[in-house]
């Protein structure tokens, strides 16, 4: 249903360094770069964008979940995020209350957003 999503960042360079590193573990990469507006995606198509705050107000946290191809990729995403100083919200585990086989990990990015990597394949 979604074509793309964009979030605003207090420090676009810090956000770019974070997303460059963690999304690489999920097959994502920087596919468009307009200075401090950057698009990430797979196969050259940007679906997740970051950019600077557009107003002089505090950032309102959002929840973003990225698809992982395997549980190992969820762990790699999580380990990379933690190594970069992300706050742990939930360590990798199965979430049966969502549906059988839902396996995810949740962290806070540099702007306080709740960022998740999720695999929907059974263990």
Secondary structure, 3 states (H helix, E strand, C coil): CCCCEEEEECCHHHHHHHHHHHHHCCCCEEEEECCCCEEEEECCEEEEEEEECCCCCCCCCCEEEEECCCHHHHHHHHHHHHHCCCEEEEEEEECCCCCCCCEEEEEECCCCCEEEEEECCCC
